[in-house]
């Protein structure tokens, strides 16, 4: 009997590759995709992708989508309460495992596992400790297509947002930037690949710049709320370039 799992879906490349591996394993029944979105703006947290494109992904994948609607810039307490409530509901429906696309951030994995353990649930990380250079090439070679929707100007300039990730993109990355953007350097929207029945149609909209104060709490690249106030490596001393997708 397959174990029933919840898949934490950001709409980006790491989520897509992790889900691909889950589906190929045939060991699990994916109960749903789970994504936190801004209640005010109806966009995926941090990535800035519109909810209608998120829903188009889920429809093409063929899995139910559960959205956690949270206020813009929520506190950790608000986010954790919303997440806890939906996890309790899904656990009551038979899910005991929550899957993430994290690769090497130890503190984030520990945070996730600690919170899940409070509900007697476990976390599973299909991409854990695999070389990010290996993963990005595996992603491209598998036939996935993705576009950058957000870049952190601490690491990358405006020219990197709104680009398709291919061999040229990887070659253009500065040496200090992780090829999977695992440190939050960039975020993506996957629009085609082996997990989709049909490609996701979209058009590129305007590119905008947003600056955040150093005292805010915001989502990381995998949709968890992290408090960056007084953080030693506070990314919000910088701004972000966003490419709107329509």
matplotlib code that plots the C-alpha trace (Angstrom):
import matplotlib.pyplot as plt

x = [0.0, 1.4, 2.0, -0.1, 1.9, 1.5, 3.7, 4.8, 4.6, 6.2, 5.7, 9.5, 12.2, 13.2, 9.6, 9.1, 12.2, 11.3, 7.8, 9.1, 11.3, 8.3, 6.1, 8.7, 9.3, 5.7, 6.0, 3.7, 0.2, 0.4, -2.7, -2.3, 0.0, 0.2, 1.2, 1.0, -0.2, -0.8, -4.4, -4.2, -2.3, -3.3, 0.3, 2.6, 4.6, 8.0, 7.9, 5.2, 3.4, -0.3, -2.6, -4.3, -0.9, -0.4, -3.8, -2.9, 0.1, -1.9, -4.5, -1.8, -0.1, -3.4, -3.3, -5.5, -4.2, -4.6, -3.8, -3.0, -4.1, -2.1, -1.7, 1.1, 4.3, 2.8, 4.4, 5.8, 3.0, 0.3, 2.0, 2.6, -1.0, -2.3, 0.1, -0.7, -4.5, -4.3, -1.7, -4.1, -6.9, -4.7, -3.3, -6.9, -7.4, -4.5, -1.3, 1.7, 4.5, 5.2, 7.6, 9.9, 12.3, 15.1, 18.6, 21.1, 19.9, 20.3, 18.5, 15.5, 15.2, 15.4, 12.7, 10.4, 11.0, 10.5, 7.2, 6.0, 7.1, 4.6, 1.9, 3.5, 4.3, 7.6, 9.4, 10.9, 13.5, 14.0, 16.8, 18.7, 22.5, 22.5, 25.0, 23.1, 25.2, 24.0, 20.4, 20.2, 21.5, 19.2, 16.3, 17.1, 18.0, 14.6, 12.9, 11.7, 11.4, 11.4, 11.7, 13.1, 10.4, 12.4, 16.0, 17.7, 19.8, 22.3, 23.4, 22.1, 21.2, 18.0, 19.2, 18.7, 15.0, 12.6, 15.2, 14.7, 17.1, 19.3, 23.0, 23.6, 21.9, 24.0, 27.2, 26.3, 25.8, 28.5, 30.8, 29.3, 25.7, 24.3, 23.2, 19.8, 19.5, 19.3, 20.5, 17.5, 19.4, 16.5, 13.1, 11.4, 8.1, 8.1, 5.9, 6.7, 8.2, 7.5, 5.1, 2.8, 0.1, 0.3, 2.6, 1.4, 0.7, 1.8, 3.1, 5.8, 4.6, 6.4, 9.6, 9.4, 11.7, 10.7, 12.7, 12.1, 13.1, 15.4, 12.8, 10.2, 9.3, 8.9, 8.8, 11.9, 12.2, 10.2, 7.4, 8.3, 8.2, 11.6, 12.3, 15.2, 15.3, 18.9, 19.8, 23.6, 23.0, 19.8, 18.8, 16.4, 19.1, 18.7, 15.8, 14.2, 13.5, 10.2, 9.0, 5.3, 3.7, 0.3]
y = [0.0, 3.4, 6.0, 9.1, 12.3, 16.1, 17.8, 21.4, 23.0, 26.4, 26.2, 26.4, 24.1, 22.4, 21.5, 20.2, 18.0, 16.7, 15.8, 14.1, 11.9, 11.1, 10.2, 8.0, 6.1, 4.8, 4.4, 7.3, 8.5, 12.3, 13.5, 17.2, 20.1, 22.6, 26.2, 29.4, 32.5, 36.1, 36.6, 40.3, 39.9, 36.3, 35.5, 32.7, 33.8, 35.3, 34.1, 36.6, 34.2, 34.8, 32.2, 31.4, 30.2, 28.1, 26.6, 25.9, 24.0, 21.8, 21.1, 20.1, 17.9, 16.3, 16.8, 18.7, 22.1, 23.3, 27.0, 28.5, 32.1, 34.3, 38.1, 39.9, 39.8, 37.7, 37.0, 33.5, 32.9, 33.7, 31.5, 28.6, 28.6, 28.5, 25.7, 23.7, 23.9, 22.6, 19.9, 18.6, 18.4, 16.6, 14.3, 13.4, 12.4, 10.0, 11.9, 11.4, 12.6, 16.1, 16.5, 19.4, 20.4, 21.6, 20.7, 21.7, 24.3, 22.4, 25.0, 25.1, 21.3, 21.1, 23.8, 21.8, 18.5, 20.0, 21.5, 18.3, 16.2, 18.3, 16.7, 13.2, 13.7, 13.3, 15.2, 13.8, 15.6, 13.8, 16.3, 16.4, 16.7, 16.1, 18.4, 21.5, 21.4, 17.9, 18.8, 21.7, 19.6, 16.7, 19.2, 20.5, 17.1, 15.7, 18.2, 20.7, 24.4, 27.2, 31.0, 33.2, 35.3, 36.8, 37.6, 39.0, 42.0, 41.1, 38.3, 39.1, 42.1, 42.9, 41.1, 37.7, 38.1, 36.9, 34.5, 30.8, 28.6, 26.8, 26.1, 29.8, 31.0, 28.6, 29.8, 33.5, 33.0, 34.6, 32.1, 32.9, 32.1, 28.6, 27.1, 26.1, 29.4, 27.4, 30.5, 32.5, 34.1, 33.5, 31.9, 30.3, 29.2, 25.9, 25.8, 22.5, 19.1, 15.4, 16.0, 18.1, 16.9, 20.1, 23.2, 26.2, 29.1, 32.6, 35.9, 38.0, 41.2, 44.1, 43.9, 45.7, 46.3, 45.9, 46.9, 45.3, 46.6, 44.6, 44.1, 42.2, 38.5, 36.9, 33.6, 31.8, 30.0, 27.0, 29.0, 28.9, 32.0, 33.1, 36.0, 38.0, 40.8, 41.1, 38.1, 37.9, 37.4, 39.5, 39.4, 42.2, 44.8, 44.4, 44.5, 42.1, 42.2, 40.6, 39.5, 39.4, 36.5, 36.9]
z = [0.0, -1.0, 1.7, 1.3, 1.2, 1.0, -1.5, -0.7, -4.1, -4.9, -8.6, -9.1, -10.5, -7.2, -6.5, -10.0, -9.9, -6.5, -7.5, -10.7, -8.5, -6.2, -9.1, -10.7, -7.5, -7.4, -3.6, -2.7, -3.3, -3.6, -1.8, -2.9, -3.7, -0.9, -1.5, 0.6, -1.2, -0.4, 0.4, -0.5, -3.9, -4.8, -5.7, -4.6, -1.6, -2.5, -6.1, -7.0, -9.5, -10.0, -8.5, -11.9, -13.2, -10.0, -10.6, -14.2, -13.1, -10.7, -13.4, -15.9, -13.3, -12.4, -8.6, -6.2, -5.1, -1.5, -1.0, 2.4, 2.1, 4.5, 5.0, 3.1, 5.3, 8.1, 11.4, 12.0, 14.4, 11.9, 9.2, 11.6, 12.8, 9.2, 8.3, 11.4, 10.8, 7.2, 8.1, 10.9, 8.4, 5.8, 8.5, 9.5, 5.8, 5.9, 5.2, 7.5, 5.3, 4.0, 1.1, 0.3, -2.4, -0.1, -1.0, 1.6, 4.1, 7.4, 9.6, 7.3, 7.3, 11.1, 11.4, 9.1, 10.8, 14.3, 13.3, 11.7, 14.7, 16.8, 14.7, 14.6, 11.0, 9.1, 6.4, 3.2, 1.0, -2.3, -3.4, -0.1, -0.4, -4.2, -5.9, -7.2, -10.4, -10.9, -10.1, -12.5, -15.4, -14.5, -14.5, -18.0, -19.4, -18.2, -20.4, -17.9, -18.9, -16.4, -16.2, -13.5, -11.9, -9.0, -8.4, -5.3, -6.3, -3.6, -6.0, -9.5, -11.6, -13.5, -16.6, -14.9, -14.2, -16.9, -18.4, -19.4, -17.4, -19.9, -20.4, -21.3, -18.1, -16.0, -17.7, -17.1, -13.3, -11.2, -9.4, -5.9, -7.1, -6.5, -9.8, -8.2, -6.3, -3.1, -1.0, -2.3, -5.3, -7.7, -7.9, -10.9, -12.5, -14.3, -17.4, -19.1, -18.4, -17.8, -14.9, -17.0, -19.4, -21.4, -21.2, -19.2, -21.4, -20.3, -21.4, -19.8, -18.3, -16.7, -14.7, -11.3, -8.4, -4.8, -1.7, 1.7, 5.1, 7.2, 10.0, 8.0, 8.2, 4.8, 2.9, 1.8, -1.5, -0.2, 1.3, 4.9, 7.1, 8.3, 10.6, 9.2, 11.7, 13.0, 10.8, 10.2, 6.5, 6.0, 2.4, 2.8, 3.0, -0.7, -3.1, -5.6, -9.3, -10.3, -13.8, -13.9, -15.8, -17.3]

ax = plt.figure().add_subplot(projection="3d")
ax.plot(x, y, z, "-o")
ax.set_aspect("equal")
plt.show()
